[in-house]
Amino acid sequence: MTDDPSRPEAAPASVERKVLSPAAQRALAEAEARRQAAAADAKSPPKEFQGPKGPEPTRYGDWENKGIASDF
């Protein structure tokens, strides 16, 4: 152990945790279930067929069709 005030002492190994109410425990369990469901449903979007090549035209402001570019 050192007397250096810039380094705080390590927390004791047996840290007591606050007891959660049953409602809080249910809320934590529901949140974890929602996180797991969202992770299971997260999948890449389907591949687009016959769409424009290159960057998304609605994002970059112009659409090219048969060599003719049109602005929105």
mmCIF file of the N, C-alpha and C atoms, coordinates in Angstrom:
data_MODEL
# 
_entry.id   MODEL 
# 
loop_
_atom_site.group_PDB 
_atom_site.id 
_atom_site.type_symbol 
_atom_site.label_atom_id 
_atom_site.label_alt_id 
_atom_site.label_comp_id 
_atom_site.label_asym_id 
_atom_site.label_entity_id 
_atom_site.label_seq_id 
_atom_site.pdbx_PDB_ins_code 
_atom_site.Cartn_x 
_atom_site.Cartn_y 
_atom_site.Cartn_z 
_atom_site.occupancy 
_atom_site.B_iso_or_equiv 
_atom_site.pdbx_formal_charge 
_atom_site.auth_seq_id 
_atom_site.auth_comp_id 
_atom_site.auth_asym_id 
_atom_site.auth_atom_id 
_atom_site.pdbx_PDB_model_num 
ATOM 1   N N  . MET A 1 1  ? 0.842   -1.164  0.000   1.00 0.00 ? 1  MET A N  1 
ATOM 2   C CA . MET A 1 1  ? 0.000   0.000   0.000   1.00 0.00 ? 1  MET A CA 1 
ATOM 3   C C  . MET A 1 1  ? 0.892   1.233   0.000   1.00 0.00 ? 1  MET A C  1 
ATOM 4   N N  . THR A 1 2  ? 0.480   2.238   -0.755  1.00 0.00 ? 2  THR A N  1 
ATOM 5   C CA . THR A 1 2  ? 1.269   3.459   -0.821  1.00 0.00 ? 2  THR A CA 1 
ATOM 6   C C  . THR A 1 2  ? 0.503   4.611   -0.192  1.00 0.00 ? 2  THR A C  1 
ATOM 7   N N  . ASP A 1 3  ? 1.210   5.663   0.090   1.00 0.00 ? 3  ASP A N  1 
ATOM 8   C CA . ASP A 1 3  ? 0.590   6.856   0.664   1.00 0.00 ? 3  ASP A CA 1 
ATOM 9   C C  . ASP A 1 3  ? 0.323   7.909   -0.398  1.00 0.00 ? 3  ASP A C  1 
ATOM 10  N N  . ASP A 1 4  ? 0.362   7.521   -1.672  1.00 0.00 ? 4  ASP A N  1 
ATOM 11  C CA . ASP A 1 4  ? 0.147   8.465   -2.775  1.00 0.00 ? 4  ASP A CA 1 
ATOM 12  C C  . ASP A 1 4  ? -1.341  8.807   -2.851  1.00 0.00 ? 4  ASP A C  1 
ATOM 13  N N  . PRO A 1 5  ? -1.729  10.088  -2.627  1.00 0.00 ? 5  PRO A N  1 
ATOM 14  C CA . PRO A 1 5  ? -3.152  10.443  -2.650  1.00 0.00 ? 5  PRO A CA 1 
ATOM 15  C C  . PRO A 1 5  ? -3.762  10.431  -4.044  1.00 0.00 ? 5  PRO A C  1 
ATOM 16  N N  . SER A 1 6  ? -2.951  10.432  -5.091  1.00 0.00 ? 6  SER A N  1 
ATOM 17  C CA . SER A 1 6  ? -3.500  10.432  -6.447  1.00 0.00 ? 6  SER A CA 1 
ATOM 18  C C  . SER A 1 6  ? -4.007  9.053   -6.861  1.00 0.00 ? 6  SER A C  1 
ATOM 19  N N  . ARG A 1 7  ? -3.610  8.035   -6.130  1.00 0.00 ? 7  ARG A N  1 
ATOM 20  C CA . ARG A 1 7  ? -4.063  6.679   -6.452  1.00 0.00 ? 7  ARG A CA 1 
ATOM 21  C C  . ARG A 1 7  ? -5.041  6.221   -5.381  1.00 0.00 ? 7  ARG A C  1 
ATOM 22  N N  . PRO A 1 8  ? -6.323  6.081   -5.735  1.00 0.00 ? 8  PRO A N  1 
ATOM 23  C CA . PRO A 1 8  ? -7.297  5.632   -4.724  1.00 0.00 ? 8  PRO A CA 1 
ATOM 24  C C  . PRO A 1 8  ? -7.066  4.178   -4.363  1.00 0.00 ? 8  PRO A C  1 
ATOM 25  N N  . GLU A 1 9  ? -7.492  3.844   -3.185  1.00 0.00 ? 9  GLU A N  1 
ATOM 26  C CA . GLU A 1 9  ? -7.352  2.458   -2.745  1.00 0.00 ? 9  GLU A CA 1 
ATOM 27  C C  . GLU A 1 9  ? -8.303  1.569   -3.527  1.00 0.00 ? 9  GLU A C  1 
ATOM 28  N N  . ALA A 1 10 ? -7.912  0.334   -3.708  1.00 0.00 ? 10 ALA A N  1 
ATOM 29  C CA . ALA A 1 10 ? -8.757  -0.627  -4.423  1.00 0.00 ? 10 ALA A CA 1 
ATOM 30  C C  . ALA A 1 10 ? -9.987  -0.943  -3.582  1.00 0.00 ? 10 ALA A C  1 
ATOM 31  N N  . ALA A 1 11 ? -11.096 -1.168  -4.254  1.00 0.00 ? 11 ALA A N  1 
ATOM 32  C CA . ALA A 1 11 ? -12.330 -1.509  -3.560  1.00 0.00 ? 11 ALA A CA 1 
ATOM 33  C C  . ALA A 1 11 ? -12.203 -2.903  -2.967  1.00 0.00 ? 11 ALA A C  1 
ATOM 34  N N  . PRO A 1 12 ? -12.797 -3.117  -1.820  1.00 0.00 ? 12 PRO A N  1 
ATOM 35  C CA . PRO A 1 12 ? -12.715 -4.461  -1.236  1.00 0.00 ? 12 PRO A CA 1 
ATOM 36  C C  . PRO A 1 12 ? -13.401 -5.488  -2.130  1.00 0.00 ? 12 PRO A C  1 
ATOM 37  N N  . ALA A 1 13 ? -12.938 -6.714  -2.042  1.00 0.00 ? 13 ALA A N  1 
ATOM 38  C CA . ALA A 1 13 ? -13.450 -7.773  -2.908  1.00 0.00 ? 13 ALA A CA 1 
ATOM 39  C C  . ALA A 1 13 ? -14.904 -8.120  -2.597  1.00 0.00 ? 13 ALA A C  1 
ATOM 40  N N  . SER A 1 14 ? -15.314 -7.936  -1.375  1.00 0.00 ? 14 SER A N  1 
ATOM 41  C CA . SER A 1 14 ? -16.682 -8.307  -1.009  1.00 0.00 ? 14 SER A CA 1 
ATOM 42  C C  . SER A 1 14 ? -17.570 -7.057  -0.958  1.00 0.00 ? 14 SER A C  1 
ATOM 43  N N  . VAL A 1 15 ? -17.792 -6.450  -2.109  1.00 0.00 ? 15 VAL A N  1 
ATOM 44  C CA . VAL A 1 15 ? -18.640 -5.276  -2.180  1.00 0.00 ? 15 VAL A CA 1 
ATOM 45  C C  . VAL A 1 15 ? -20.092 -5.722  -2.117  1.00 0.00 ? 15 VAL A C  1 
ATOM 46  N N  . GLU A 1 16 ? -20.837 -5.136  -1.195  1.00 0.00 ? 16 GLU A N  1 
ATOM 47  C CA . GLU A 1 16 ? -22.237 -5.503  -1.055  1.00 0.00 ? 16 GLU A CA 1 
ATOM 48  C C  . GLU A 1 16 ? -23.049 -4.724  -2.073  1.00 0.00 ? 16 GLU A C  1 
ATOM 49  N N  . ARG A 1 17 ? -23.937 -5.399  -2.777  1.00 0.00 ? 17 ARG A N  1 
ATOM 50  C CA . ARG A 1 17 ? -24.805 -4.755  -3.760  1.00 0.00 ? 17 ARG A CA 1 
ATOM 51  C C  . ARG A 1 17 ? -26.152 -4.475  -3.133  1.00 0.00 ? 17 ARG A C  1 
ATOM 52  N N  . LYS A 1 18 ? -26.770 -3.405  -3.625  1.00 0.00 ? 18 LYS A N  1 
ATOM 53  C CA . LYS A 1 18 ? -28.091 -3.043  -3.143  1.00 0.00 ? 18 LYS A CA 1 
ATOM 54  C C  . LYS A 1 18 ? -29.094 -4.099  -3.618  1.00 0.00 ? 18 LYS A C  1 
ATOM 55  N N  . VAL A 1 19 ? -30.002 -4.489  -2.759  1.00 0.00 ? 19 VAL A N  1 
ATOM 56  C CA . VAL A 1 19 ? -31.014 -5.477  -3.096  1.00 0.00 ? 19 VAL A CA 1 
ATOM 57  C C  . VAL A 1 19 ? -32.080 -4.790  -3.948  1.00 0.00 ? 19 VAL A C  1 
ATOM 58  N N  . LEU A 1 20 ? -32.357 -5.367  -5.111  1.00 0.00 ? 20 LEU A N  1 
ATOM 59  C CA . LEU A 1 20 ? -33.349 -4.792  -6.018  1.00 0.00 ? 20 LEU A CA 1 
ATOM 60  C C  . LEU A 1 20 ? -34.739 -5.318  -5.688  1.00 0.00 ? 20 LEU A C  1 
ATOM 61  N N  . SER A 1 21 ? -35.710 -4.468  -5.906  1.00 0.00 ? 21 SER A N  1 
ATOM 62  C CA . SER A 1 21 ? -37.093 -4.881  -5.686  1.00 0.00 ? 21 SER A CA 1 
ATOM 63  C C  . SER A 1 21 ? -37.509 -5.861  -6.782  1.00 0.00 ? 21 SER A C  1 
ATOM 64  N N  . PRO A 1 22 ? -38.560 -6.635  -6.562  1.00 0.00 ? 22 PRO A N  1 
ATOM 65  C CA . PRO A 1 22 ? -39.022 -7.565  -7.603  1.00 0.00 ? 22 PRO A CA 1 
ATOM 66  C C  . PRO A 1 22 ? -39.389 -6.840  -8.904  1.00 0.00 ? 22 PRO A C  1 
ATOM 67  N N  . ALA A 1 23 ? -39.961 -5.644  -8.805  1.00 0.00 ? 23 ALA A N  1 
ATOM 68  C CA . ALA A 1 23 ? -40.316 -4.889  -10.009 1.00 0.00 ? 23 ALA A CA 1 
ATOM 69  C C  . ALA A 1 23 ? -39.065 -4.501  -10.787 1.00 0.00 ? 23 ALA A C  1 
ATOM 70  N N  . ALA A 1 24 ? -38.007 -4.105  -10.085 1.00 0.00 ? 24 ALA A N  1 
ATOM 71  C CA . ALA A 1 24 ? -36.757 -3.742  -10.752 1.00 0.00 ? 24 ALA A CA 1 
ATOM 72  C C  . ALA A 1 24 ? -36.120 -4.967  -11.408 1.00 0.00 ? 24 ALA A C  1 
ATOM 73  N N  . GLN A 1 25 ? -36.173 -6.101  -10.735 1.00 0.00 ? 25 GLN A N  1 
ATOM 74  C CA . GLN A 1 25 ? -35.628 -7.331  -11.313 1.00 0.00 ? 25 GLN A CA 1 
ATOM 75  C C  . GLN A 1 25 ? -36.400 -7.736  -12.567 1.00 0.00 ? 25 GLN A C  1 
ATOM 76  N N  . ARG A 1 26 ? -37.740 -7.598  -12.530 1.00 0.00 ? 26 ARG A N  1 
ATOM 77  C CA . ARG A 1 26 ? -38.566 -7.899  -13.717 1.00 0.00 ? 26 ARG A CA 1 
ATOM 78  C C  . ARG A 1 26 ? -38.220 -6.958  -14.858 1.00 0.00 ? 26 ARG A C  1 
ATOM 79  N N  . ALA A 1 27 ? -38.038 -5.675  -14.543 1.00 0.00 ? 27 ALA A N  1 
ATOM 80  C CA . ALA A 1 27 ? -37.708 -4.693  -15.582 1.00 0.00 ? 27 ALA A CA 1 
ATOM 81  C C  . ALA A 1 27 ? -36.361 -5.020  -16.225 1.00 0.00 ? 27 ALA A C  1 
ATOM 82  N N  . LEU A 1 28 ? -35.386 -5.396  -15.427 1.00 0.00 ? 28 LEU A N  1 
ATOM 83  C CA . LEU A 1 28 ? -34.076 -5.765  -15.981 1.00 0.00 ? 28 LEU A CA 1 
ATOM 84  C C  . LEU A 1 28 ? -34.179 -7.016  -16.849 1.00 0.00 ? 28 LEU A C  1 
ATOM 85  N N  . ALA A 1 29 ? -34.974 -7.987  -16.415 1.00 0.00 ? 29 ALA A N  1 
ATOM 86  C CA . ALA A 1 29 ? -35.148 -9.211  -17.202 1.00 0.00 ? 29 ALA A CA 1 
ATOM 87  C C  . ALA A 1 29 ? -35.857 -8.912  -18.524 1.00 0.00 ? 29 ALA A C  1 
ATOM 88  N N  . GLU A 1 30 ? -36.878 -8.043  -18.484 1.00 0.00 ? 30 GLU A N  1 
ATOM 89  C CA . GLU A 1 30 ? -37.588 -7.678  -19.714 1.00 0.00 ? 30 GLU A CA 1 
ATOM 90  C C  . GLU A 1 30 ? -36.679 -6.922  -20.669 1.00 0.00 ? 30 GLU A C  1 
ATOM 91  N N  . ALA A 1 31 ? -35.855 -6.028  -20.138 1.00 0.00 ? 31 ALA A N  1 
ATOM 92  C CA . ALA A 1 31 ? -34.927 -5.278  -20.981 1.00 0.00 ? 31 ALA A CA 1 
ATOM 93  C C  . ALA A 1 31 ? -33.916 -6.209  -21.644 1.00 0.00 ? 31 ALA A C  1 
ATOM 94  N N  . GLU A 1 32 ? -33.420 -7.169  -20.898 1.00 0.00 ? 32 GLU A N  1 
ATOM 95  C CA . GLU A 1 32 ? -32.471 -8.129  -21.467 1.00 0.00 ? 32 GLU A CA 1 
ATOM 96  C C  . GLU A 1 32 ? -33.138 -8.973  -22.549 1.00 0.00 ? 32 GLU A C  1 
ATOM 97  N N  . ALA A 1 33 ? -34.388 -9.361  -22.335 1.00 0.00 ? 33 ALA A N  1 
ATOM 98  C CA . ALA A 1 33 ? -35.118 -10.136 -23.341 1.00 0.00 ? 33 ALA A CA 1 
ATOM 99  C C  . ALA A 1 33 ? -35.316 -9.315  -24.611 1.00 0.00 ? 33 ALA A C  1 
ATOM 100 N N  . ARG A 1 34 ? -35.629 -8.011  -24.451 1.00 0.00 ? 34 ARG A N  1 
ATOM 101 C CA . ARG A 1 34 ? -35.784 -7.145  -25.630 1.00 0.00 ? 34 ARG A CA 1 
ATOM 102 C C  . ARG A 1 34 ? -34.467 -6.997  -26.378 1.00 0.00 ? 34 ARG A C  1 
ATOM 103 N N  . ARG A 1 35 ? -33.355 -6.866  -25.634 1.00 0.00 ? 35 ARG A N  1 
ATOM 104 C CA . ARG A 1 35 ? -32.037 -6.765  -26.287 1.00 0.00 ? 35 ARG A CA 1 
ATOM 105 C C  . ARG A 1 35 ? -31.721 -8.029  -27.081 1.00 0.00 ? 35 ARG A C  1 
ATOM 106 N N  . GLN A 1 36 ? -32.005 -9.180  -26.507 1.00 0.00 ? 36 GLN A N  1 
ATOM 107 C CA . GLN A 1 36 ? -31.732 -10.441 -27.193 1.00 0.00 ? 36 GLN A CA 1 
ATOM 108 C C  . GLN A 1 36 ? -32.630 -10.606 -28.418 1.00 0.00 ? 36 GLN A C  1 
ATOM 109 N N  . ALA A 1 37 ? -33.899 -10.199 -28.315 1.00 0.00 ? 37 ALA A N  1 
ATOM 110 C CA . ALA A 1 37 ? -34.815 -10.289 -29.459 1.00 0.00 ? 37 ALA A CA 1 
ATOM 111 C C  . ALA A 1 37 ? -34.371 -9.356  -30.578 1.00 0.00 ? 37 ALA A C  1 
ATOM 112 N N  . ALA A 1 38 ? -33.923 -8.164  -30.226 1.00 0.00 ? 38 ALA A N  1 
ATOM 113 C CA . ALA A 1 38 ? -33.460 -7.213  -31.234 1.00 0.00 ? 38 ALA A CA 1 
ATOM 114 C C  . ALA A 1 38 ? -32.197 -7.729  -31.914 1.00 0.00 ? 38 ALA A C  1 
ATOM 115 N N  . ALA A 1 39 ? -31.305 -8.346  -31.152 1.00 0.00 ? 39 ALA A N  1 
ATOM 116 C CA . ALA A 1 39 ? -30.085 -8.893  -31.737 1.00 0.00 ? 39 ALA A CA 1 
ATOM 117 C C  . ALA A 1 39 ? -30.409 -10.066 -32.661 1.00 0.00 ? 39 ALA A C  1 
ATOM 118 N N  . ALA A 1 40 ? -31.413 -10.868 -32.304 1.00 0.00 ? 40 ALA A N  1 
ATOM 119 C CA . ALA A 1 40 ? -31.792 -12.009 -33.141 1.00 0.00 ? 40 ALA A CA 1 
ATOM 120 C C  . ALA A 1 40 ? -32.456 -11.538 -34.435 1.00 0.00 ? 40 ALA A C  1 
ATOM 121 N N  . ASP A 1 41 ? -33.227 -10.435 -34.356 1.00 0.00 ? 41 ASP A N  1 
ATOM 122 C CA . ASP A 1 41 ? -33.926 -9.925  -35.536 1.00 0.00 ? 41 ASP A CA 1 
ATOM 123 C C  . ASP A 1 41 ? -33.027 -9.081  -36.436 1.00 0.00 ? 41 ASP A C  1 
ATOM 124 N N  . ALA A 1 42 ? -31.894 -8.648  -35.898 1.00 0.00 ? 42 ALA A N  1 
ATOM 125 C CA . ALA A 1 42 ? -30.994 -7.797  -36.678 1.00 0.00 ? 42 ALA A CA 1 
ATOM 126 C C  . ALA A 1 42 ? -30.305 -8.643  -37.750 1.00 0.00 ? 42 ALA A C  1 
ATOM 127 N N  . LYS A 1 43 ? -30.671 -8.388  -38.982 1.00 0.00 ? 43 LYS A N  1 
ATOM 128 C CA . LYS A 1 43 ? -30.042 -9.085  -40.092 1.00 0.00 ? 43 LYS A CA 1 
ATOM 129 C C  . LYS A 1 43 ? -29.837 -8.083  -41.225 1.00 0.00 ? 43 LYS A C  1 
ATOM 130 N N  . SER A 1 44 ? -28.992 -8.421  -42.138 1.00 0.00 ? 44 SER A N  1 
ATOM 131 C CA . SER A 1 44 ? -28.714 -7.491  -43.229 1.00 0.00 ? 44 SER A CA 1 
ATOM 132 C C  . SER A 1 44 ? -29.930 -7.380  -44.141 1.00 0.00 ? 44 SER A C  1 
ATOM 133 N N  . PRO A 1 45 ? -30.127 -6.210  -44.739 1.00 0.00 ? 45 PRO A N  1 
ATOM 134 C CA . PRO A 1 45 ? -31.273 -6.044  -45.632 1.00 0.00 ? 45 PRO A CA 1 
ATOM 135 C C  . PRO A 1 45 ? -31.127 -6.926  -46.872 1.00 0.00 ? 45 PRO A C  1 
ATOM 136 N N  . PRO A 1 46 ? -32.232 -7.310  -47.489 1.00 0.00 ? 46 PRO A N  1 
ATOM 137 C CA . PRO A 1 46 ? -32.140 -8.163  -48.671 1.00 0.00 ? 46 PRO A CA 1 
ATOM 138 C C  . PRO A 1 46 ? -31.461 -7.435  -49.826 1.00 0.00 ? 46 PRO A C  1 
ATOM 139 N N  . LYS A 1 47 ? -30.828 -8.195  -50.697 1.00 0.00 ? 47 LYS A N  1 
ATOM 140 C CA . LYS A 1 47 ? -30.147 -7.616  -51.849 1.00 0.00 ? 47 LYS A CA 1 
ATOM 141 C C  . LYS A 1 47 ? -31.180 -7.067  -52.825 1.00 0.00 ? 47 LYS A C  1 
ATOM 142 N N  . GLU A 1 48 ? -30.880 -5.890  -53.364 1.00 0.00 ? 48 GLU A N  1 
ATOM 143 C CA . GLU A 1 48 ? -31.803 -5.245  -54.287 1.00 0.00 ? 48 GLU A CA 1 
ATOM 144 C C  . GLU A 1 48 ? -31.554 -5.762  -55.702 1.00 0.00 ? 48 GLU A C  1 
ATOM 145 N N  . PHE A 1 49 ? -32.618 -6.123  -56.394 1.00 0.00 ? 49 PHE A N  1 
ATOM 146 C CA . PHE A 1 49 ? -32.520 -6.589  -57.762 1.00 0.00 ? 49 PHE A CA 1 
ATOM 147 C C  . PHE A 1 49 ? -33.010 -5.483  -58.693 1.00 0.00 ? 49 PHE A C  1 
ATOM 148 N N  . GLN A 1 50 ? -32.336 -5.292  -59.796 1.00 0.00 ? 50 GLN A N  1 
ATOM 149 C CA . GLN A 1 50 ? -32.671 -4.318  -60.823 1.00 0.00 ? 50 GLN A CA 1 
ATOM 150 C C  . GLN A 1 50 ? -32.702 -2.885  -60.290 1.00 0.00 ? 50 GLN A C  1 
ATOM 151 N N  . GLY A 1 51 ? -31.960 -2.620  -59.254 1.00 0.00 ? 51 GLY A N  1 
ATOM 152 C CA . GLY A 1 51 ? -31.868 -1.272  -58.719 1.00 0.00 ? 51 GLY A CA 1 
ATOM 153 C C  . GLY A 1 51 ? -30.731 -0.514  -59.383 1.00 0.00 ? 51 GLY A C  1 
ATOM 154 N N  . PRO A 1 52 ? -30.574 0.745   -59.045 1.00 0.00 ? 52 PRO A N  1 
ATOM 155 C CA . PRO A 1 52 ? -29.496 1.542   -59.633 1.00 0.00 ? 52 PRO A CA 1 
ATOM 156 C C  . PRO A 1 52 ? -28.141 1.057   -59.135 1.00 0.00 ? 52 PRO A C  1 
ATOM 157 N N  . LYS A 1 53 ? -27.141 1.151   -59.986 1.00 0.00 ? 53 LYS A N  1 
ATOM 158 C CA . LYS A 1 53 ? -25.776 0.782   -59.606 1.00 0.00 ? 53 LYS A CA 1 
ATOM 159 C C  . LYS A 1 53 ? -25.121 1.990   -58.964 1.00 0.00 ? 53 LYS A C  1 
ATOM 160 N N  . GLY A 1 54 ? -24.255 1.765   -58.036 1.00 0.00 ? 54 GLY A N  1 
ATOM 161 C CA . GLY A 1 54 ? -23.542 2.865   -57.398 1.00 0.00 ? 54 GLY A CA 1 
ATOM 162 C C  . GLY A 1 54 ? -24.265 3.396   -56.178 1.00 0.00 ? 54 GLY A C  1 
ATOM 163 N N  . PRO A 1 55 ? -23.934 4.640   -55.808 1.00 0.00 ? 55 PRO A N  1 
ATOM 164 C CA . PRO A 1 55 ? -24.532 5.217   -54.604 1.00 0.00 ? 55 PRO A CA 1 
ATOM 165 C C  . PRO A 1 55 ? -26.040 5.381   -54.725 1.00 0.00 ? 55 PRO A C  1 
ATOM 166 N N  . GLU A 1 56 ? -26.704 5.385   -53.606 1.00 0.00 ? 56 GLU A N  1 
ATOM 167 C CA . GLU A 1 56 ? -28.157 5.528   -53.576 1.00 0.00 ? 56 GLU A CA 1 
ATOM 168 C C  . GLU A 1 56 ? -28.559 6.891   -54.146 1.00 0.00 ? 56 GLU A C  1 
ATOM 169 N N  . PRO A 1 57 ? -29.354 6.942   -55.235 1.00 0.00 ? 57 PRO A N  1 
ATOM 170 C CA . PRO A 1 57 ? -29.659 8.219   -55.870 1.00 0.00 ? 57 PRO A CA 1 
ATOM 171 C C  . PRO A 1 57 ? -30.526 9.137   -55.017 1.00 0.00 ? 57 PRO A C  1 
ATOM 172 N N  . THR A 1 58 ? -31.374 8.583   -54.192 1.00 0.00 ? 58 THR A N  1 
ATOM 173 C CA . THR A 1 58 ? -32.207 9.456   -53.369 1.00 0.00 ? 58 THR A CA 1 
ATOM 174 C C  . THR A 1 58 ? -31.386 10.145  -52.290 1.00 0.00 ? 58 THR A C  1 
ATOM 175 N N  . ARG A 1 59 ? -30.234 9.581   -51.985 1.00 0.00 ? 59 ARG A N  1 
ATOM 176 C CA . ARG A 1 59 ? -29.371 10.200  -50.991 1.00 0.00 ? 59 ARG A CA 1 
ATOM 177 C C  . ARG A 1 59 ? -28.484 11.255  -51.625 1.00 0.00 ? 59 ARG A C  1 
ATOM 178 N N  . TYR A 1 60 ? -28.008 11.011  -52.829 1.00 0.00 ? 60 TYR A N  1 
ATOM 179 C CA . TYR A 1 60 ? -27.055 11.918  -53.451 1.00 0.00 ? 60 TYR A CA 1 
ATOM 180 C C  . TYR A 1 60 ? -27.702 12.876  -54.446 1.00 0.00 ? 60 TYR A C  1 
ATOM 181 N N  . GLY A 1 61 ? -29.000 12.814  -54.650 1.00 0.00 ? 61 GLY A N  1 
ATOM 182 C CA . GLY A 1 61 ? -29.716 13.862  -55.345 1.00 0.00 ? 61 GLY A CA 1 
ATOM 183 C C  . GLY A 1 61 ? -29.900 13.726  -56.838 1.00 0.00 ? 61 GLY A C  1 
ATOM 184 N N  . ASP A 1 62 ? -29.433 12.683  -57.492 1.00 0.00 ? 62 ASP A N  1 
ATOM 185 C CA . ASP A 1 62 ? -29.739 12.547  -58.921 1.00 0.00 ? 62 ASP A CA 1 
ATOM 186 C C  . ASP A 1 62 ? -29.908 11.076  -59.280 1.00 0.00 ? 62 ASP A C  1 
ATOM 187 N N  . TRP A 1 63 ? -30.650 10.845  -60.319 1.00 0.00 ? 63 TRP A N  1 
ATOM 188 C CA . TRP A 1 63 ? -30.986 9.507   -60.756 1.00 0.00 ? 63 TRP A CA 1 
ATOM 189 C C  . TRP A 1 63 ? -30.591 9.394   -62.219 1.00 0.00 ? 63 TRP A C  1 
ATOM 190 N N  . GLU A 1 64 ? -29.899 8.334   -62.557 1.00 0.00 ? 64 GLU A N  1 
ATOM 191 C CA . GLU A 1 64 ? -29.497 8.141   -63.945 1.00 0.00 ? 64 GLU A CA 1 
ATOM 192 C C  . GLU A 1 64 ? -30.237 6.944   -64.497 1.00 0.00 ? 64 GLU A C  1 
ATOM 193 N N  . ASN A 1 65 ? -30.882 7.132   -65.651 1.00 0.00 ? 65 ASN A N  1 
ATOM 194 C CA . ASN A 1 65 ? -31.617 6.055   -66.299 1.00 0.00 ? 65 ASN A CA 1 
ATOM 195 C C  . ASN A 1 65 ? -31.272 6.081   -67.791 1.00 0.00 ? 65 ASN A C  1 
ATOM 196 N N  . LYS A 1 66 ? -30.637 5.021   -68.282 1.00 0.00 ? 66 LYS A N  1 
ATOM 197 C CA . LYS A 1 66 ? -30.236 4.912   -69.684 1.00 0.00 ? 66 LYS A CA 1 
ATOM 198 C C  . LYS A 1 66 ? -29.364 6.082   -70.110 1.00 0.00 ? 66 LYS A C  1 
ATOM 199 N N  . GLY A 1 67 ? -28.457 6.488   -69.238 1.00 0.00 ? 67 GLY A N  1 
ATOM 200 C CA . GLY A 1 67 ? -27.501 7.544   -69.582 1.00 0.00 ? 67 GLY A CA 1 
ATOM 201 C C  . GLY A 1 67 ? -28.031 8.954   -69.364 1.00 0.00 ? 67 GLY A C  1 
ATOM 202 N N  . ILE A 1 68 ? -29.280 9.107   -68.995 1.00 0.00 ? 68 ILE A N  1 
ATOM 203 C CA . ILE A 1 68 ? -29.851 10.437  -68.786 1.00 0.00 ? 68 ILE A CA 1 
ATOM 204 C C  . ILE A 1 68 ? -29.996 10.646  -67.274 1.00 0.00 ? 68 ILE A C  1 
ATOM 205 N N  . ALA A 1 69 ? -29.358 11.709  -66.780 1.00 0.00 ? 69 ALA A N  1 
ATOM 206 C CA . ALA A 1 69 ? -29.435 12.016  -65.352 1.00 0.00 ? 69 ALA A CA 1 
ATOM 207 C C  . ALA A 1 69 ? -30.544 13.002  -65.104 1.00 0.00 ? 69 ALA A C  1 
ATOM 208 N N  . SER A 1 70 ? -31.304 12.769  -64.082 1.00 0.00 ? 70 SER A N  1 
ATOM 209 C CA . SER A 1 70 ? -32.370 13.715  -63.709 1.00 0.00 ? 70 SER A CA 1 
ATOM 210 C C  . SER A 1 70 ? -32.229 14.040  -62.242 1.00 0.00 ? 70 SER A C  1 
ATOM 211 N N  . ASP A 1 71 ? -32.449 15.305  -61.913 1.00 0.00 ? 71 ASP A N  1 
ATOM 212 C CA . ASP A 1 71 ? -32.403 15.751  -60.522 1.00 0.00 ? 71 ASP A CA 1 
ATOM 213 C C  . ASP A 1 71 ? -33.790 15.750  -59.934 1.00 0.00 ? 71 ASP A C  1 
ATOM 214 N N  . PHE A 1 72 ? -33.838 15.606  -58.663 1.00 0.00 ? 72 PHE A N  1 
ATOM 215 C CA . PHE A 1 72 ? -35.118 15.670  -57.977 1.00 0.00 ? 72 PHE A CA 1 
ATOM 216 C C  . PHE A 1 72 ? -35.424 17.124  -57.694 1.00 0.00 ? 72 PHE A C  1 
# 
